[in-house]
Amino acid sequence: MSEYDSFCDDFYVNMNLSTEMELPQGRESILHYFEQIRRRFPKMQNFYSREKSEFVLEEEKEAGAYRWVSLESKRVNSGVVNPENYESAIDQHRAVLERVPFDLSISPLDCESLGLMFGFDFAYRGNHNELLTEAIGISPGLESMATAPHTKLLSAEPSIQFALDEDCKTQCRVSFETRTTAYQVRTGEFGEDQLSVYLTIRRYDSLDTKETYADEILRLSAFGRDIVDDYLVPSVLRPLQQAISLR
């Protein structure tokens, strides 16, 4: 288990590289790329096509911890669910990005964006929106409306986005996904659904001639790790964990 599993029920780290041009769609190019990934991570054995232009290679999911990679027409994806440790997840993403210039002909010029997403899921049987506002609060300007008599909170998914450099090419976004429906609030019948917390670090625009995708994901990883450890854990993850434990 990773160091973040103690704060949530499921933790995952996903990488997404979006390109300006379409990726190679030939059978040989696609299979060669996935074969190289399988050589690096031999437990990835399940290969299938989700849609006409989306292909997936993944490990078995039964254990609750697994790796996966996928290709879309203009996007390369990589993910690790409940990794053994954070470094092992980043190692996979870096290995994928080391291959894409050679196997998929993705040059530094072709980068639309490169992103790293940290996901934290909390299983909770109840109103996710009420839980979230109890744990992290609500904007003072909206608090009076949310607590007005006879109201039932149906949606509360705050988000914040900020730049991490002067030219705003590297950005961070913190967002939430609650899965409580109006029907559940009306009937009081709640399932044990997942409340999700996402932190995404994304770099936009082409890489310069001295940059590589593999090195850039390490830079984004360092940013993300610091923000999670210094801000997200004490201000969001722990309060959510404590609020659930008290209910």
Secondary structure, DSSP 8 states (H G I E B T S, - for coil): --TTGGGSSEEEEEEEEEESS-----HHHHHHHHHHHHHHSTT--EEEEEETTEEEEE---TTS-EEEEEEETTEEEEEEES-SSHHHHHHHHHHHHHHHHHHS---GGGEEEEEEEEEEEEEEES-HHHHHHHHH---HHHHHHHTSTT--------EEEEESSTTS-EEEEEEEE----HHHHHH----EEEEEEEEEEEEES---TT--HHHHHHHHHHHHHHHIIIIIIIIIIHHHHHHHHT-
